[in-house]
């Protein structure tokens, strides 16, 4: 009976003292070669191991003290010249020890010497010893005694190549000895749970765990016997070990011993005996955590398959996948109360095994996913975070293995599993899918696969189950939507008809994203469609070809509808930019009505939606810049649009902004290419109008601050005069430039002669340029010659 910690320490100290005391006299007897006293004091020393007061851990400390002394005793018994008794007679003599426990330790020690001397067949000695050890039935004392026997006999087994093999000794004798010792030790170990009252069950389990390695070492010894080939393992070793495991009906023993079998025996043996091993798993106690046993087995087999391609035919030969899949199904069906985490763990291991052994069998992969769907069908959404991680691992495995999302998209059960994930995990999985596509530079090239893909990443595209984007972290939200935007650019097919289908599928999905998502996802869709338009721009775009699946006109209609819906988000500045991009693409396709419509929509947005003055400045300059590059418009349409642009420019809030927008409009009437418009009078009108506005801005500055403001606007207009003068506009004369230079000088002088105003360096640089052109000579020098600085 085990007492308290202090009592146990006292009992251990007393036991060690007894061993040391008797060992002292034993060593003296050894020194004098007195066999009688050696046997007397060694038996007294070993009697200390009869205690039942110590826990297994403390008993081990006591055992190791005695073990050290027994090594010296064994050396004495080996030397017959010292004790003068033949070894076989000595074997008979020690059996007369008074108590069975000292007698058995002495018998094992002398038995080891007998085997070493080869005076008797080792199998007879081993069989005798393993049978006689049954005389000690106390679990702890019996386990340590048999552990001592296993330790002494380990290097004396009749194994292949061993000095003890031959004559009457065979490998089978060694196997039978170890198996019998294992069987007896396991019985003692299991019996421990029935000792003492039920109230100390937890303590008993702890003590049994401390002793389990003593039992497991037998299996390790079996795995080290060279003569145990596959045939012997299959026919003898494994069946007998599993018989003991199954019949013991003990949860702890079954779990530990199955774990030992998987760990100590070779992988190729497991593969060739897979059916037997899996059959035993289904016969274990319901409380045994079979999923860990099966997971360890599959992990070992997976690593074995990954070690060399040469072993893969063995897996095919034994139909490993079918057997494992069937066993897992039986275990899950048998354990109705198995948590979802356990089932998902098994499926992850099975899928890992499948991807390593049968990477080309997508039907096997889909079968595993289908089994997972069936298990998840009883619950609408996963709530166990650990089970969710296993499902993410399950879904990530095909992505990592194939490095190609296209392969995963062919798995029919893949999206069905994602339906059971909560919204947060659905987004996480969606991000993993997109990252896989980006990492491997995968191109999704069919509308059907795009449809499946966007169903998989649905959580990133729209709100699920009533969740609001307002609840999301802004930084995370932007990262998600930027990832979706990058994904859209990875969707491409060289066939225009299929590409148009892809664009329509993407549009269908992203337009459900809500006002916060559309600014991220609509622009890449628009540019993807415009890329297709560029590809088709060699076509005439005639609407008579309506039966043709993909034409620029059709694409522009889709884009117009998309941006129109998007402009109500509201995000008018971005919508205006997209309209202008589409207008420019329509210009390249020579579709004047389409381009005009896009410009009309841009102007409507400008009038009705863009109220911020800074946004208006940016928008009007974008309109002017795009309109200047347009060549498709006839005179009437161009005049209408340029009139609108100049009108809006003159109505900006601040005079300097008006001035800059108006002189920018001058470029609308002078396009520097052979076929471009060149209306010098209207250029001059714009510049004069800008000059008037600049003068008004100067007067307002004088009225507000009592001094003239900077002359930057005048200098900017001067540079525009010089630009058109060099381009050959006949309305821009040297005298006009001369007058403007004098005006700027006057403004500078009237400001108290201050030469440090911000406009001075700009004006000085402009004058240096004029001097350079005058000095350069040639035709340009002659043009500048009338200008006096």
N, C-alpha and C positions, 0 to 999 in steps of 0.2 A: 504494500500500500504506500503510495507516494505521499509524503507529508509536505510541510511548508518548505520554503526556500532555505531557511536557516537549518531546519532539520536535515534537509537533503545534503547540504554542504557538510554537515557534521558526519552524516553516514558515509559520504564519499571520502572524507578525510580518514575515517576509521578504516574503511576498506583499503585505501591506498597504504595506510600504515601497516595493515595486516599483510598486504602483498610485499611491501618492502622488508618487513620483519622476516617473513618466511623465505623471501628471495635471498636475504643475506645468508641464512643458513644453507640454502640450496647451493649458492655459489661456493660456499666453503666446502660443501660435499663434492661439488664438481672439481674443485681444485685438488681434492684428495682422492678423486676417482672412486668415491664411495657410492655405489649404485643404490644401495638400500636407503641411505639418508637422502639421496637426490630424489628418489621417488616419494619418500615420506614428506619432505618439505615442499616439493613441487605440488603435491596433492593438497597440502595445507594452503599453499599460496592460491591455487586455483579454486579452493573452496570459497574464497572471498567473492567469486563471481556468482555464487548461489543467491546473493541478495535479491530481494524483490522490492526494496524500498526506494530505488533510484529511478528517475525518469530515464528514457532512452539516451538522452544527451549526456547525462552524468554517468550512466552505465558505460557509455562508449569511452569516457575518460578512464574509467576503472579497467575496462577491457584492454585498452592500449598499454596500460602499465604491465598487465600480465602478458600481453603479446610480446613485448620487448624481452621479457625474461624467457619466454618459450623459445625464442630464436636461439638463445644460448643452450637451452636444453636440447634442441634438435641437433646442434653441432656435437654435443656430448654423445647422443645416441648413435650418431653416424660412425663415431670412432670406437670400434669394437675392442681395440687394444686398451682402451681406458676402463671400460666396464666389464670386459671379459665374457659377455653374454651374446650368443648369436642373435641376430636381429629378429628372426622369427620367434625365438624363445622370448625375447624381450616384448614382442607384440602380444604374446600370451600372458606374460607376467603383468603388464600394466593393466590388464583387464580385471585384476584382483583389487584395484583401488576401491576404498570403501564407499564413496559417494559417486553417483553416476556422472555428475557434471565434470569433476576433476578427471574421472576415469575416461570420459570421452575426449577431453582435450589432450590427455596423455596418449590415448589410442590414436587420435588423428596425427599427433606429432610423430609417434613411432611408425604409423602407417605410411607417412610420407617418406620416412627413412627406408622402409621395406621396399617401396616402389623404386626408390633411387638405387637400392642395392640389386634390384632385378632378381631377387631370390624367389619371388612369387609373381605371377601375372598381375599386372597393374589393375586389370579389370576386376579381378577377384577382391583385391584389397579395397578398391574404390566402392564396389558394390557392398562389401561388408561394412565399410565405414558409413555410407549413406543410409544403410538400413539400421545400424546400431544407434545412429544419432536420433532415431525416433524415440529413444528412451527419454529424451529431454523434450517435454511438451509445453513447458512455460514459454509463451510467445517471445518475450524479449531475450531470455537466456538461450532458447532454441535458435533464434535468428542469428545471434552473434556466434554461437557454436558452429552452425552451418556456414556462416560467412568465413569463419576460420578454416573450415574444411575446404571451401572453394578457393581460398587464398593459397593454401598449401598445395592443392592439387593442380593449380592452374598451369604450371609449367611441367606437369608430369602426366598429362593426358596422352593417350595413344593416338596422336594426330599424324597426318601425312607428313613425312619427313622427320618425325620425332624419333628420338632414340628408343621410345617405349612402344613404338608400333612394330607389328610383326608377331610371328608365332600365333598365340591365341588372342592377341590384343588387336582390336580394329578401331577405326574411327567411330563406328556405330556404338562401341562400348563407351567411348568418351561422351558421345551425344546423349546416350541413355543416362549416364551418370549425372551430367549437368541438368538434363530435363527432370530427373527424379529429385535432385536437390532443389531445383527451382520450384517444383510442385509442392514439396514439403514446406519450403520457406514461405510460399504464398499462402498455404493453409494456416501457418502460424501467424502470419501477418494479418490475414482476414479475421482470425479468431480474436485478435486484440480488441475488436470493437464490442465484443460480448463480455469483456471483463469489467467488473465494477458496476456501480449503479448508473442508470440512464442520465442522471443529472450531470455527469462528467463527460458527456458525449463529445463536446467541443474540445475538451482537453485530450481525449482519446484520439480524435482526428488529428490534432496537432502532433501528438506523439507518433502516430502511424506515418504521418508525412515525413517525420524525421528519420524513420527507419526504411523508407521505400527504396532508397538506393541499394540497400543490402540485397533486396529481392531483384532489382533491375540488373545488378552486376552479373547475374547468371545469364541473362539474355546477351549481355555484352560478351561474355566468355563464349557463348555459342556462336556469335557472329565472327569471333576471332579464330575459330577452328578451321584450319585450311581445308580439311577434308569435307566440309559441309558444302557440297556443290549444289547447283540449282535443283537437281533431281531429289537429293536427300532433303533439302529444305522444303521442297514442295510436298514430298510424300511423308516425311516424318516430323521434321522440326516444327514447321508452322502449324500443322493440324494439332499436334500435342500441346503446343503453347496456347493456341486459340481455344482448345478444349478446356484448359485450365482457366483461361480468362473468362470465357462465357459461363462456365459452371460455378465459378466462385460467387456469383450473384452479389458482388460488392461494388458499389459505385466508385469508390476511390481506387480500388485495385484495378477495375476494368479500364478506367480512364488512363491511369498511369502506365499500365502494362501495354495498352494499345499504342500509347505515345512512345514507349520504349521500342516496341517492334518496328514502328515506322522510322525511328531515328537510328537504330543500330544496324539493321540489315541493309544490304545493298539495294540501290534503286532498281536495278534490273530484276532482282528477285521479286520486289513488290509488283513490278509490271507483269511478270509471268504468273504471279499468284493473285492477281488483282481480284478475281471473282471470289476466291476464298476469303480474302481479307475484307472485302466489302460485305460478304455474307455475314461475317462475324459482327460487323458494325451494326447491322440491323437486329442482331440478337442481344445487344447490350441492354442493360437496365434503362428504363425510360428516363431516369434522373441523370444518366451519364451525358455529359456535354459532347454528343457525337459530332456536332458541327466542327468543333476544334480538331477532333481526330481526323475527320474527312478533309478539313482544310489543310492540315499539316501534310496529309498524304498527297493531296493534289499539288500543293506547293513543291514537294519533293519531286514529284513526277514532272512538273512543269520545268523545274530547274534541270532535271535530267534531260528532258527534250531539248532544252536550250543549249545544253553542253556540247552537242555535236549533231549535225544533220544525219549522221550515219545511223542513229538510234531510232529515227522516226518510223522506219518500216516496222519496227517491233510494236509500236503503238497501234499501227494499222492492223497488224496481224492479230493482236489480242482484242481488238475492238474496244479500246480503253474508254473512248468517249461514251459509247452506248452504256457500258457497265457503270461508269461513274454517274452519268445522268440518271440512270435507273435507280441506283442506290440512293442518291440524294433525294429523288422523288419519294422513295419509300420512307426514308428517315423523316422527311417533312410531313408526309401524310400520317405517319405513326405518332408523331409528337404533335398533337393538335394544339397544345399550349405553347409550342415553340414561338418565341417572340419574332416579330418581323425582322429584327436585327440579325438573328441567327440565320434565317433563311437567306437574307440578302448577302451575308458573309459567305455562305456556301455557294451562292450563284456567282459571286465575284471570283472566288477561287476556281470554279468550274469554267468560267469564261476565260480567265487567265490561262488555264490549262489548254482550252480549246484554241486560243489565239496562238499559243506557242507550238502546239502539236499539229493543228489543222488550220493554218492561216488561210488556206485556199477554200475552206469549206464554210462559205457564208451561211449556208443552211444550218450548220451546227451552231454558229454564233446566234442566228436568229431564233433557233430553238431554245437556247439558254434564255434569251431575252423574253421569249414567249412564256416560258415557265415562270419567269419573274413577274410578268404581267398577270398571269393567273393567280399568283400568290398575293399580288397587290390589289386584285379586283375586289377584295372584301372590304377595302378601306378607300374612301374617296381621295384623301390627301394624307401624305406621310407627316406625322407630327414628331416622331422620334428623331432627334438630331443625329444620333449615331447611325441609325438606319439610313437616314438621308445621305450621310457621307458615303455609305456603302453603295447606294444607288448612283451617286455621282461618280464614284470609282468605276462602277459597272458601265456607265455610259461613256466614261472617258477612255476606257481600255481600247475600244475599236479605233478611236481617233488616234491614239498614241501608236497603235500597232500598224495601221494602214497608212498613216500620214496623209490621208485623203478623205475629206468629208464626203466625197461623192460615193465612196464605198459604203459609208455609214448610212447614206440616204437610201440605199437599196434595201436596208433592213426594215421590214414592215413593222416590227415590234418596237423599234427604237423610239418613234414618237409616242407610242402608246404608254411607254414607261414614264416619259416626261409629263404625261397628263396627271400623274399621281404626285408630282413634286409640288411643294408650296411655291408661292410666287417668288420669294427671295431666291430659293434654290433654282427655280426655273430660269431666272435671270443669270445666276452664276453659271449654269450649264450653257445658256445661250452665249455668254462671253467666252467660255472655253471653246465652243464650236467656232466662233468667229476667229479667236486667236489661232486655232488649228489651221483654219483656211489661210490666214495671213502668214503664218509661219511657213507653211508648205507651198505658198503661192498657188493655191488651188483655184481653178477656174470652173465655175458652175455654168454649164453651157446648154442646159435644156430647161424649158419652162416647167416641166413636171418636177424636176429636182429642185428648182427654185421654190416651187409651191411647198414641197416637203420641208425644205430648209427654213422657210419663213414660218411654217407651223412650229418648227422646233424652237425658234428664237422668238416666239410670239410674245413672251414676257417682256422683251426689250422693245417691242414695236407698239404695244398698246397696254393700257391698264387692264389688269386681270381681277376678276371678282370684286369689282367696285373699289379697288385701291386707287388712291389719287397720287398724281405725280407731285403734289404739294408736300407729301410726306417724305419724299426722297431727298437724300443729301445732294446738294447742287453739284458738287464736284463729281460724285459717283454717277449722277444722272448724265452729266455732260460726257463723261468717259464712255458710258454705255451708248449714247446716241452717236458719238463720233465713231465708235466701232461699227455701228450699223451703217453709217455713211460710207466708211471705208469698204465695208462688205459689198455695197451696191456696185462699186467700181470693179469688183472681182467677178461680176456676172456678165459673161460675154459669149456671143456666138457669131461666127463670121457670116452665117446665113441671115440675111435681113429679116426674113419672115419669122424665124425662131427668136431672133433678138427682140423683135417687136412684141412677141408673146411674153418674153421675159419681162420687158418693160411694163406690160399691162399687169402681169402678176405682182410685180413689186409695187406698182401704183395702188393696186387693190388693197394690199396689206398696209402700206405706210400711211394711206389717207385716213386710216382709222386711229392714228396715233395721238390725235388731240393737239391742241395749240402749242404745247411746250415741245413736242417732238418734231413737228413739221419743219421748223426752221433748220433742223439738222439733216433731215432725211429727204426733203423735196429737192434741194439744190443738186445733190449727186444724181438723183433720178433724172433731173432736167439735163444735166451735162451728159449723162449716159445716153439719153435720147438724142441729144444734139450730135453726139459722136456717130450715131447711126445715120442721122441726117447728112452729115459730111460724107459718109460712105455712099449715100444714095444720091448725092447732089448732081451726079452725072445724068440722072434721069430728069425728064422735063417736068415731072410733077403734074402732068395733065390729069384733071379729074376724070377724064374719059376712061382712064385706066383704073377704074374703081375696083375691078375684080382682082387686081394685083394686091396681094396681102399687105405689102409694106411699101408705102410711098411717102415722100416728104410731107405732102399735104395731110395725110392721115396722122403722121407723127406730130405735126404742128397743131392739129386739132386737139390731140390728147394733151399736148403741153399747155395749150391755151386753157383747157378745162382744169388742168392740174394747178396752174399758177393762179387762176381765178379763184379756185377754192382755197388756195393757200393764202391769197392776199387778204382774206377775211379773218386771219388768225388772231389779231392783226400783226402783220409784219410787213408793212408797205414798202419800206426801203429795200428789203431783200427781194420782194416780189417785183419791184420796179427794175432792179438789176437783172432779174431773170427774164423779164419781158424784153429788155434791151438785148440780152444775149440771143434770145430767140429771133428777134428782128434782124440781127446781124447774120444769123444762120440762114434766115429766109432770103436775105439779100444775096448771099452766096449761091442760093438755089434759083435766083431770078424770079422769086415769087412776090411780086410787088403788092398784091392785095393782102397777102399774109403778113408781110413786113409792116405794111401800113396799119393793120389791125393791132399788131403788137405795140407799135408806137402809140396808137390811140389809147390802148389800155394803160400804157406807162404814163401818159399825160393825165388820164382820169385819176390814176393813183396819186399823182403829184398834186392835182387840184383838190381832191377830196380827203385824202388820208394823211398827207405829209404836212404837218403844221409847224414842226420845230424848225427854226431858222437855219441852224447848222445842217440839219438833214436836207433842207431845201437847197442849200448851196451845193452840197455834194450831189444831189439828184440832178440839178440843172446842168452841172458840168458833165455828168455821165450822159445825159441826153444829148448835149451838144457834141461831145466826143463821138458818140455812136452815130448820130445823124451825119456828121462830117464824113464818116467812112462809107456811107450808103451810096450806091450807084444805081440802084434798081428803080428809084422813083422817077416818075415823069415830072414835067415842070409844075403841073398843078398841085400834085401831092407834095412835092418838095417845098413849094412855096407855102403851102398850108402849115407844114410842120416847122419850117424855119421861122415863119411868122409867130407861131405859138412859142417857140423856144426863145426868140428875142423878146417877146412880150412878157413871158415869165421872168426873164433875166432882169428886165427893167423894173419889176415889181418886188424884188427882194427887199427885205426889211432895211438893211444898212446900205448907205450910199457906196462905200468901198466894194461891198459884195455885188451891188448892181453894176458898178463900173467894170469889174473883172469879168462878170458873166456876159455883159454886152460886148466887150472887145473880144471875148472868146467866140461870140457868135459870128464875128467877121470871118472866121475860118469856114463857116458854112457856105460862103459865097466865093471862096477861092480854094479849090482842091488841087493840090500840086501833083497831078498825074495827067497824062496826055488827053484822056477823055473827061477829065473833071471839069466842073463848072468854074468859070472865071468871070465873075461879075464885079469889076473894079469899083463901079459906082456904089454898089451896096456895101462893099467892104469899107469904102470911105465914109459912108453914112454911119455904119456901126462905130467906127473909130471916132468920128466927130461926136456922136451921141455919148460915147464913153468919156470923151474929153469934157463935155458939158457936165456930165454927172460928177466927174473928178473935180471940176471947178466948183460945183455946188458943195461937194464934200469939204473942199478947202475953205469955202466961205462959212460953212457951218462950224468948222473947227475954229475959225477966227472969231466967230460970234460967241462961241462957248468958252474959249480959253484966252481970248484977247491976243492971240498970235496965230500965225499960219501953222497948219499941221505939216507933217512930212510930205515931201513931194514924190513919194514912192509911186503913187498911181500915175502921175504924169510920166515918170521914167518908164514905167511898164508900158504905157501907151506908146511912148517914143520907140520902144523896142519892137512893138507891133508894126509901127510905121516903117521902121528899118527892114523888118522881115518881108513885108509886102513890096517894099521898094526894091529889094534885091530879087524878088520873085518876078519882077517885071510888071507890076500893076501900074498902068499908065496914070491912074488917078492919084497916086502917091508921088508927089513931086519933091525935088530938093528944097523948094521954097517952103513946102509944108513942114518938112523936117526941120528946116532952119527956124521957122516960126515957133515950133514946139520947143526947140532948144533954148531960144531966147525967153520963152515963157517960163521955163523951169529956172533959168538964171535969175529972172526977175523975182520969182517967188522965193528963191534962196536969199537974194539980197534984201528983200523986204522983211525977212525974218531976222533983223538986226545983224545981218552978216554972219549968223551962226553957221560955222562950217563943220560942226560935229554932229549934225542931225543924221539919223539912221539912213536917209536916202542918199546922202553924199557919196559913199563908196560905190553904190550902184550907178549913179549918174556919171561919176568919174570913169568907171569901167566902160560905160557905154560910149563916152567921148573917146576913150582910148581906142575902142574898136573902130570908130569912124575914122580916126587919124590913121590907123593901120591900113584900112581899106584905101584911103586917099594916097598913102605912100606906096602901096603895093603896085599901083599903076595898072595898065591894061584897061579892058572895057569897064570893069568894076570901079577902077580908080577914076576913070573919066566920069562915071555916073555920080560919084561922090564929090567930084572936084568943085561943083558950085556951092557946096555947103561950107560956110565959114564958121570956124570955132573960135 
